[in-house]
Amino acid sequence: MDAMTRIERALAACLTRADGPGAPPRLAAAMQHSVFPKGAPIRPRLCLAVASACGESDPAIADAAAASIEFLHCASLVHDDLPCFDDAATRRGRPSVHAAFGAPLAVLAGDALIILAFQALAWGTATAPRRLAALTLTIARSVGMPGGIVAGQAFECEPSVEVAAYHRAKTGSLFAAATEAGAAAAGVPCEAWRMLGAKLGEAYQVADDIRDVVCNPDELGKPIGQDVALGRPSTVAELGLAGAVGRLQELAAEAVASIPACPGATELRGLILQESKRLLPKQLAQQAA
């Protein structure tokens, strides 16, 4: 079974369990709206790729970890789009959750997805409960304080912040969770895998800063110019467009170099190189080439 099918099935199964008898129907619909149709689920795909490279013995555990990470990512987008933060009317080319269902249900949908993420881990590790603790701690620290995505969001409320620190928390932390969780799901020590995710996450955020400047809303599926409009830290503002492109390429190379020794290292390096090339908008990729 390919990675996309595994991810879709795991997400759908968890959402079905959440939408059980007596569940508030509009909240269930808001949760479904936030997850499907999905974007490019790069974090869960990365989790599955690492698990495979490490020689996973029970794919159901990796599927649960991948679903958990995607639920947390979706929750962060729901909250990020709220009027108290970005006030974004669109996400993935359609109305954001608060635009479609109202702010109160958007808050609750994000909260419910966070809980569902950890329910997914518990359900998925029933056959290997010893792996649950490592997965829970790994993923939870990449969401909460002091350096998870919640901290990254909070940095936007500070008078000043180092751009790299902001990127590490808001974006890099969940990528780090994806690579560490992939290894933990395969039953191997996971700490050495954190650097790969951290570097990829920072690269992804740099690419997002670039797209915010050079892409159009239809291409991006969400409003552009948000960094400047909201006064948020940005690699483009700090380094200029050419400097940001150079930083993206540097981070991608560092990510590949950080891959620990494992049975599938060669294949994983190829996959990471392929994915990193897709981060740069087409017009800039052609210029760089």
ROLUM-324009 format. One record per residue (C-alpha): chain; x, y, z; residue number from 1. Coordinates in nm, 2 decimals. Layout:
BEGIN
atom cadena: A, east: X, north: Y, up: Z, num: NUM
...
***
This chain:
BEGIN
atom cadena: A, east: 0.00, north: 0.00, up: 0.00, num: 1
atom cadena: A, east: 0.14, north: 0.34, up: -0.09, num: 2
atom cadena: A, east: 0.20, north: 0.61, up: 0.17, num: 3
atom cadena: A, east: -0.09, north: 0.84, up: 0.06, num: 4
atom cadena: A, east: -0.34, north: 0.56, up: 0.09, num: 5
atom cadena: A, east: -0.21, north: 0.46, up: 0.43, num: 6
atom cadena: A, east: -0.23, north: 0.82, up: 0.56, num: 7
atom cadena: A, east: -0.59, north: 0.87, up: 0.42, num: 8
atom cadena: A, east: -0.71, north: 0.54, up: 0.57, num: 9
atom cadena: A, east: -0.56, north: 0.62, up: 0.91, num: 10
atom cadena: A, east: -0.71, north: 0.97, up: 0.92, num: 11
atom cadena: A, east: -1.05, north: 0.86, up: 0.80, num: 12
atom cadena: A, east: -1.07, north: 0.57, up: 1.05, num: 13
atom cadena: A, east: -0.99, north: 0.81, up: 1.35, num: 14
atom cadena: A, east: -1.24, north: 1.07, up: 1.23, num: 15
atom cadena: A, east: -1.51, north: 0.80, up: 1.20, num: 16
atom cadena: A, east: -1.44, north: 0.69, up: 1.56, num: 17
atom cadena: A, east: -1.46, north: 1.05, up: 1.68, num: 18
atom cadena: A, east: -1.79, north: 1.10, up: 1.50, num: 19
atom cadena: A, east: -1.97, north: 0.84, up: 1.70, num: 20
atom cadena: A, east: -2.32, north: 0.83, up: 1.84, num: 21
atom cadena: A, east: -2.41, north: 1.15, up: 2.02, num: 22
atom cadena: A, east: -2.13, north: 1.36, up: 1.87, num: 23
atom cadena: A, east: -2.23, north: 1.72, up: 1.78, num: 24
atom cadena: A, east: -2.27, north: 1.70, up: 1.40, num: 25
atom cadena: A, east: -2.15, north: 2.05, up: 1.32, num: 26
atom cadena: A, east: -1.83, north: 2.00, up: 1.52, num: 27
atom cadena: A, east: -1.77, north: 1.67, up: 1.35, num: 28
atom cadena: A, east: -1.82, north: 1.84, up: 1.01, num: 29
atom cadena: A, east: -1.58, north: 2.12, up: 1.11, num: 30
atom cadena: A, east: -1.31, north: 1.86, up: 1.20, num: 31
atom cadena: A, east: -1.37, north: 1.68, up: 0.87, num: 32
atom cadena: A, east: -1.35, north: 2.01, up: 0.68, num: 33
atom cadena: A, east: -1.01, north: 2.08, up: 0.84, num: 34
atom cadena: A, east: -0.86, north: 1.75, up: 0.75, num: 35
atom cadena: A, east: -1.02, north: 1.66, up: 0.41, num: 36
atom cadena: A, east: -0.95, north: 1.74, up: 0.14, num: 37
atom cadena: A, east: -0.60, north: 1.73, up: 0.27, num: 38
atom cadena: A, east: -0.31, north: 1.93, up: 0.14, num: 39
atom cadena: A, east: 0.03, north: 1.78, up: 0.07, num: 40
atom cadena: A, east: 0.07, north: 1.57, up: 0.38, num: 41
atom cadena: A, east: 0.45, north: 1.61, up: 0.39, num: 42
atom cadena: A, east: 0.49, north: 1.55, up: 0.77, num: 43
atom cadena: A, east: 0.30, north: 1.21, up: 0.78, num: 44
atom cadena: A, east: 0.47, north: 1.10, up: 0.46, num: 45
atom cadena: A, east: 0.81, north: 1.19, up: 0.62, num: 46
atom cadena: A, east: 0.71, north: 0.98, up: 0.92, num: 47
atom cadena: A, east: 0.63, north: 0.68, up: 0.71, num: 48
atom cadena: A, east: 0.94, north: 0.72, up: 0.50, num: 49
atom cadena: A, east: 1.16, north: 0.72, up: 0.81, num: 50
atom cadena: A, east: 0.98, north: 0.42, up: 0.96, num: 51
atom cadena: A, east: 1.03, north: 0.23, up: 0.64, num: 52
atom cadena: A, east: 1.40, north: 0.33, up: 0.62, num: 53
atom cadena: A, east: 1.44, north: 0.20, up: 0.98, num: 54
atom cadena: A, east: 1.28, north: -0.14, up: 0.89, num: 55
atom cadena: A, east: 0.94, north: -0.10, up: 1.05, num: 56
atom cadena: A, east: 0.79, north: -0.43, up: 1.17, num: 57
atom cadena: A, east: 0.43, north: -0.31, up: 1.24, num: 58
atom cadena: A, east: 0.30, north: -0.06, up: 0.98, num: 59
atom cadena: A, east: -0.01, north: 0.02, up: 1.19, num: 60
atom cadena: A, east: 0.21, north: 0.19, up: 1.45, num: 61
atom cadena: A, east: 0.37, north: 0.42, up: 1.19, num: 62
atom cadena: A, east: 0.02, north: 0.49, up: 1.04, num: 63
atom cadena: A, east: -0.10, north: 0.60, up: 1.39, num: 64
atom cadena: A, east: 0.20, north: 0.82, up: 1.44, num: 65
atom cadena: A, east: 0.16, north: 0.97, up: 1.09, num: 66
atom cadena: A, east: -0.21, north: 1.04, up: 1.15, num: 67
atom cadena: A, east: -0.13, north: 1.20, up: 1.49, num: 68
atom cadena: A, east: 0.11, north: 1.44, up: 1.34, num: 69
atom cadena: A, east: -0.13, north: 1.54, up: 1.06, num: 70
atom cadena: A, east: -0.41, north: 1.60, up: 1.31, num: 71
atom cadena: A, east: -0.18, north: 1.83, up: 1.51, num: 72
atom cadena: A, east: -0.08, north: 2.01, up: 1.19, num: 73
atom cadena: A, east: -0.44, north: 2.06, up: 1.09, num: 74
atom cadena: A, east: -0.53, north: 2.18, up: 1.44, num: 75
atom cadena: A, east: -0.25, north: 2.44, up: 1.42, num: 76
atom cadena: A, east: -0.39, north: 2.57, up: 1.08, num: 77
atom cadena: A, east: -0.74, north: 2.60, up: 1.22, num: 78
atom cadena: A, east: -0.62, north: 2.81, up: 1.51, num: 79
atom cadena: A, east: -0.37, north: 3.00, up: 1.30, num: 80
atom cadena: A, east: -0.65, north: 3.11, up: 1.06, num: 81
atom cadena: A, east: -0.87, north: 3.25, up: 1.35, num: 82
atom cadena: A, east: -0.96, north: 3.62, up: 1.36, num: 83
atom cadena: A, east: -0.74, north: 3.66, up: 1.67, num: 84
atom cadena: A, east: -0.43, north: 3.55, up: 1.47, num: 85
atom cadena: A, east: -0.42, north: 3.57, up: 1.09, num: 86
atom cadena: A, east: -0.79, north: 3.61, up: 1.02, num: 87
atom cadena: A, east: -0.75, north: 3.41, up: 0.70, num: 88
atom cadena: A, east: -1.07, north: 3.35, up: 0.50, num: 89
atom cadena: A, east: -0.93, north: 3.07, up: 0.29, num: 90
atom cadena: A, east: -0.71, north: 2.76, up: 0.35, num: 91
atom cadena: A, east: -0.62, north: 2.50, up: 0.08, num: 92
atom cadena: A, east: -0.82, north: 2.69, up: -0.17, num: 93
atom cadena: A, east: -1.15, north: 2.69, up: 0.01, num: 94
atom cadena: A, east: -1.31, north: 2.87, up: 0.32, num: 95
atom cadena: A, east: -1.11, north: 2.83, up: 0.64, num: 96
atom cadena: A, east: -1.28, north: 2.65, up: 0.92, num: 97
atom cadena: A, east: -1.38, north: 2.97, up: 1.11, num: 98
atom cadena: A, east: -1.51, north: 3.12, up: 0.78, num: 99
atom cadena: A, east: -1.73, north: 2.81, up: 0.71, num: 100
atom cadena: A, east: -1.84, north: 2.72, up: 1.07, num: 101
atom cadena: A, east: -1.78, north: 3.03, up: 1.28, num: 102
atom cadena: A, east: -1.50, north: 3.11, up: 1.53, num: 103
atom cadena: A, east: -1.64, north: 2.91, up: 1.83, num: 104
atom cadena: A, east: -1.66, north: 2.59, up: 1.64, num: 105
atom cadena: A, east: -1.32, north: 2.65, up: 1.48, num: 106
atom cadena: A, east: -1.16, north: 2.68, up: 1.83, num: 107
atom cadena: A, east: -1.34, north: 2.36, up: 1.94, num: 108
atom cadena: A, east: -1.25, north: 2.17, up: 1.62, num: 109
atom cadena: A, east: -0.88, north: 2.26, up: 1.67, num: 110
atom cadena: A, east: -0.90, north: 2.14, up: 2.03, num: 111
atom cadena: A, east: -1.07, north: 1.82, up: 1.93, num: 112
atom cadena: A, east: -0.81, north: 1.74, up: 1.67, num: 113
atom cadena: A, east: -0.54, north: 1.78, up: 1.93, num: 114
atom cadena: A, east: -0.71, north: 1.53, up: 2.15, num: 115
atom cadena: A, east: -0.78, north: 1.30, up: 1.86, num: 116
atom cadena: A, east: -0.40, north: 1.30, up: 1.77, num: 117
atom cadena: A, east: -0.32, north: 1.13, up: 2.10, num: 118
atom cadena: A, east: -0.62, north: 0.90, up: 2.08, num: 119
atom cadena: A, east: -0.48, north: 0.79, up: 1.75, num: 120
atom cadena: A, east: -0.15, north: 0.70, up: 1.91, num: 121
atom cadena: A, east: -0.32, north: 0.50, up: 2.18, num: 122
atom cadena: A, east: -0.54, north: 0.31, up: 1.94, num: 123
atom cadena: A, east: -0.25, north: 0.24, up: 1.70, num: 124
atom cadena: A, east: 0.00, north: 0.10, up: 1.96, num: 125
atom cadena: A, east: -0.24, north: -0.15, up: 2.12, num: 126
atom cadena: A, east: -0.02, north: -0.43, up: 1.99, num: 127
atom cadena: A, east: 0.30, north: -0.27, up: 2.11, num: 128
atom cadena: A, east: 0.22, north: -0.06, up: 2.42, num: 129
atom cadena: A, east: 0.59, north: -0.01, up: 2.51, num: 130
atom cadena: A, east: 0.63, north: 0.22, up: 2.20, num: 131
atom cadena: A, east: 0.34, north: 0.45, up: 2.32, num: 132
atom cadena: A, east: 0.54, north: 0.64, up: 2.58, num: 133
atom cadena: A, east: 0.83, north: 0.73, up: 2.34, num: 134
atom cadena: A, east: 0.58, north: 0.83, up: 2.07, num: 135
atom cadena: A, east: 0.37, north: 1.04, up: 2.31, num: 136
atom cadena: A, east: 0.66, north: 1.23, up: 2.46, num: 137
atom cadena: A, east: 0.83, north: 1.28, up: 2.12, num: 138
atom cadena: A, east: 0.52, north: 1.43, up: 1.96, num: 139
atom cadena: A, east: 0.39, north: 1.62, up: 2.26, num: 140
atom cadena: A, east: 0.72, north: 1.81, up: 2.31, num: 141
atom cadena: A, east: 0.70, north: 1.92, up: 1.95, num: 142
atom cadena: A, east: 0.35, north: 2.07, up: 2.01, num: 143
atom cadena: A, east: 0.38, north: 2.23, up: 2.35, num: 144
atom cadena: A, east: 0.62, north: 2.44, up: 2.55, num: 145
atom cadena: A, east: 0.90, north: 2.54, up: 2.55, num: 146
atom cadena: A, east: 0.98, north: 2.49, up: 2.18, num: 147
atom cadena: A, east: 0.68, north: 2.33, up: 2.01, num: 148
atom cadena: A, east: 0.43, north: 2.48, up: 1.76, num: 149
atom cadena: A, east: 0.23, north: 2.65, up: 2.04, num: 150
atom cadena: A, east: 0.55, north: 2.84, up: 2.14, num: 151
atom cadena: A, east: 0.61, north: 2.92, up: 1.77, num: 152
atom cadena: A, east: 0.26, north: 3.07, up: 1.75, num: 153
atom cadena: A, east: 0.32, north: 3.26, up: 2.07, num: 154
atom cadena: A, east: 0.64, north: 3.42, up: 1.93, num: 155
atom cadena: A, east: 0.41, north: 3.62, up: 1.70, num: 156
atom cadena: A, east: 0.28, north: 3.80, up: 2.01, num: 157
atom cadena: A, east: 0.63, north: 3.90, up: 2.13, num: 158
atom cadena: A, east: 0.78, north: 4.24, up: 2.05, num: 159
atom cadena: A, east: 1.08, north: 4.08, up: 1.88, num: 160
atom cadena: A, east: 1.21, north: 3.73, up: 1.80, num: 161
atom cadena: A, east: 1.50, north: 3.57, up: 1.62, num: 162
atom cadena: A, east: 1.37, north: 3.44, up: 1.29, num: 163
atom cadena: A, east: 1.55, north: 3.11, up: 1.31, num: 164
atom cadena: A, east: 1.41, north: 3.04, up: 1.66, num: 165
atom cadena: A, east: 1.06, north: 3.13, up: 1.54, num: 166
atom cadena: A, east: 1.10, north: 2.89, up: 1.25, num: 167
atom cadena: A, east: 1.24, north: 2.61, up: 1.46, num: 168
atom cadena: A, east: 0.93, north: 2.62, up: 1.69, num: 169
atom cadena: A, east: 0.65, north: 2.70, up: 1.46, num: 170
atom cadena: A, east: 0.74, north: 2.47, up: 1.18, num: 171
atom cadena: A, east: 1.06, north: 2.28, up: 1.25, num: 172
atom cadena: A, east: 0.93, north: 2.12, up: 1.57, num: 173
atom cadena: A, east: 0.65, north: 1.92, up: 1.40, num: 174
atom cadena: A, east: 0.89, north: 1.81, up: 1.12, num: 175
atom cadena: A, east: 1.13, north: 1.69, up: 1.39, num: 176
atom cadena: A, east: 0.84, north: 1.50, up: 1.55, num: 177
atom cadena: A, east: 0.77, north: 1.33, up: 1.22, num: 178
atom cadena: A, east: 1.12, north: 1.20, up: 1.18, num: 179
atom cadena: A, east: 1.16, north: 1.10, up: 1.54, num: 180
atom cadena: A, east: 0.82, north: 0.94, up: 1.55, num: 181
atom cadena: A, east: 0.90, north: 0.74, up: 1.24, num: 182
atom cadena: A, east: 1.20, north: 0.59, up: 1.41, num: 183
atom cadena: A, east: 1.02, north: 0.54, up: 1.74, num: 184
atom cadena: A, east: 0.73, north: 0.37, up: 1.55, num: 185
atom cadena: A, east: 0.99, north: 0.13, up: 1.40, num: 186
atom cadena: A, east: 1.12, north: 0.05, up: 1.75, num: 187
atom cadena: A, east: 1.46, north: 0.21, up: 1.71, num: 188
atom cadena: A, east: 1.63, north: 0.50, up: 1.91, num: 189
atom cadena: A, east: 1.48, north: 0.82, up: 1.77, num: 190
atom cadena: A, east: 1.69, north: 1.11, up: 1.90, num: 191
atom cadena: A, east: 1.94, north: 1.09, up: 1.62, num: 192
atom cadena: A, east: 1.66, north: 1.15, up: 1.37, num: 193
atom cadena: A, east: 1.56, north: 1.49, up: 1.52, num: 194
atom cadena: A, east: 1.81, north: 1.69, up: 1.31, num: 195
atom cadena: A, east: 1.67, north: 1.57, up: 0.98, num: 196
atom cadena: A, east: 1.32, north: 1.69, up: 1.07, num: 197
atom cadena: A, east: 1.44, north: 2.01, up: 1.22, num: 198
atom cadena: A, east: 1.64, north: 2.10, up: 0.91, num: 199
atom cadena: A, east: 1.35, north: 2.01, up: 0.68, num: 200
atom cadena: A, east: 1.11, north: 2.20, up: 0.89, num: 201
atom cadena: A, east: 1.32, north: 2.51, up: 0.87, num: 202
atom cadena: A, east: 1.36, north: 2.47, up: 0.50, num: 203
atom cadena: A, east: 0.98, north: 2.43, up: 0.46, num: 204
atom cadena: A, east: 0.92, north: 2.76, up: 0.65, num: 205
atom cadena: A, east: 1.18, north: 2.94, up: 0.45, num: 206
atom cadena: A, east: 1.01, north: 2.82, up: 0.14, num: 207
atom cadena: A, east: 0.67, north: 2.94, up: 0.28, num: 208
atom cadena: A, east: 0.83, north: 3.28, up: 0.34, num: 209
atom cadena: A, east: 0.94, north: 3.29, up: -0.02, num: 210
atom cadena: A, east: 0.60, north: 3.17, up: -0.15, num: 211
atom cadena: A, east: 0.43, north: 3.44, up: 0.05, num: 212
atom cadena: A, east: 0.62, north: 3.70, up: -0.16, num: 213
atom cadena: A, east: 0.63, north: 3.55, up: -0.51, num: 214
atom cadena: A, east: 0.32, north: 3.33, up: -0.54, num: 215
atom cadena: A, east: -0.04, north: 3.43, up: -0.61, num: 216
atom cadena: A, east: -0.34, north: 3.33, up: -0.38, num: 217
atom cadena: A, east: -0.47, north: 3.08, up: -0.63, num: 218
atom cadena: A, east: -0.14, north: 2.90, up: -0.66, num: 219
atom cadena: A, east: -0.09, north: 2.91, up: -0.28, num: 220
atom cadena: A, east: -0.45, north: 2.83, up: -0.18, num: 221
atom cadena: A, east: -0.44, north: 3.10, up: 0.09, num: 222
atom cadena: A, east: -0.39, north: 3.48, up: 0.12, num: 223
atom cadena: A, east: -0.04, north: 3.61, up: 0.03, num: 224
atom cadena: A, east: 0.16, north: 3.90, up: 0.18, num: 225
atom cadena: A, east: 0.06, north: 3.79, up: 0.53, num: 226
atom cadena: A, east: 0.42, north: 3.82, up: 0.67, num: 227
atom cadena: A, east: 0.45, north: 4.19, up: 0.58, num: 228
atom cadena: A, east: 0.08, north: 4.27, up: 0.66, num: 229
atom cadena: A, east: 0.11, north: 4.12, up: 1.01, num: 230
atom cadena: A, east: 0.47, north: 4.21, up: 1.08, num: 231
atom cadena: A, east: 0.58, north: 3.85, up: 1.13, num: 232
atom cadena: A, east: 0.94, north: 3.73, up: 1.12, num: 233
atom cadena: A, east: 1.04, north: 3.63, up: 0.77, num: 234
atom cadena: A, east: 1.35, north: 3.50, up: 0.60, num: 235
atom cadena: A, east: 1.29, north: 3.71, up: 0.30, num: 236
atom cadena: A, east: 1.26, north: 4.03, up: 0.51, num: 237
atom cadena: A, east: 1.59, north: 3.94, up: 0.69, num: 238
atom cadena: A, east: 1.80, north: 3.80, up: 0.40, num: 239
atom cadena: A, east: 1.63, north: 3.93, up: 0.08, num: 240
atom cadena: A, east: 1.48, north: 3.70, up: -0.18, num: 241
atom cadena: A, east: 1.81, north: 3.57, up: -0.31, num: 242
atom cadena: A, east: 1.94, north: 3.51, up: 0.04, num: 243
atom cadena: A, east: 1.63, north: 3.32, up: 0.13, num: 244
atom cadena: A, east: 1.67, north: 3.10, up: -0.17, num: 245
atom cadena: A, east: 2.03, north: 3.03, up: -0.08, num: 246
atom cadena: A, east: 1.93, north: 2.95, up: 0.28, num: 247
atom cadena: A, east: 1.66, north: 2.70, up: 0.16, num: 248
atom cadena: A, east: 1.92, north: 2.52, up: -0.06, num: 249
atom cadena: A, east: 2.17, north: 2.51, up: 0.23, num: 250
atom cadena: A, east: 1.91, north: 2.37, up: 0.47, num: 251
atom cadena: A, east: 1.81, north: 2.10, up: 0.22, num: 252
atom cadena: A, east: 2.17, north: 1.99, up: 0.18, num: 253
atom cadena: A, east: 2.22, north: 1.98, up: 0.56, num: 254
atom cadena: A, east: 1.90, north: 1.77, up: 0.60, num: 255
atom cadena: A, east: 2.03, north: 1.51, up: 0.36, num: 256
atom cadena: A, east: 2.37, north: 1.50, up: 0.53, num: 257
atom cadena: A, east: 2.20, north: 1.44, up: 0.87, num: 258
atom cadena: A, east: 2.03, north: 1.11, up: 0.78, num: 259
atom cadena: A, east: 2.16, north: 0.85, up: 1.03, num: 260
atom cadena: A, east: 2.28, north: 0.51, up: 0.92, num: 261
atom cadena: A, east: 1.98, north: 0.28, up: 0.86, num: 262
atom cadena: A, east: 1.88, north: 0.00, up: 0.62, num: 263
atom cadena: A, east: 1.70, north: 0.24, up: 0.38, num: 264
atom cadena: A, east: 1.93, north: 0.54, up: 0.40, num: 265
atom cadena: A, east: 2.01, north: 0.55, up: 0.03, num: 266
atom cadena: A, east: 1.64, north: 0.55, up: -0.07, num: 267
atom cadena: A, east: 1.56, north: 0.81, up: 0.19, num: 268
atom cadena: A, east: 1.83, north: 1.05, up: 0.08, num: 269
atom cadena: A, east: 1.69, north: 1.03, up: -0.27, num: 270
atom cadena: A, east: 1.34, north: 1.10, up: -0.15, num: 271
atom cadena: A, east: 1.45, north: 1.40, up: 0.06, num: 272
atom cadena: A, east: 1.64, north: 1.55, up: -0.23, num: 273
atom cadena: A, east: 1.34, north: 1.51, up: -0.46, num: 274
atom cadena: A, east: 1.10, north: 1.66, up: -0.21, num: 275
atom cadena: A, east: 1.33, north: 1.96, up: -0.13, num: 276
atom cadena: A, east: 1.34, north: 2.05, up: -0.50, num: 277
atom cadena: A, east: 0.96, north: 2.09, up: -0.49, num: 278
atom cadena: A, east: 0.97, north: 2.35, up: -0.21, num: 279
atom cadena: A, east: 1.10, north: 2.63, up: -0.44, num: 280
atom cadena: A, east: 0.84, north: 2.80, up: -0.65, num: 281
atom cadena: A, east: 0.87, north: 2.70, up: -1.02, num: 282
atom cadena: A, east: 0.98, north: 3.04, up: -1.15, num: 283
atom cadena: A, east: 1.26, north: 3.06, up: -0.89, num: 284
atom cadena: A, east: 1.36, north: 2.69, up: -0.94, num: 285
atom cadena: A, east: 1.40, north: 2.76, up: -1.31, num: 286
atom cadena: A, east: 1.62, north: 3.06, up: -1.24, num: 287
atom cadena: A, east: 1.83, north: 2.86, up: -0.99, num: 288
atom cadena: A, east: 1.88, north: 2.58, up: -1.24, num: 289
***
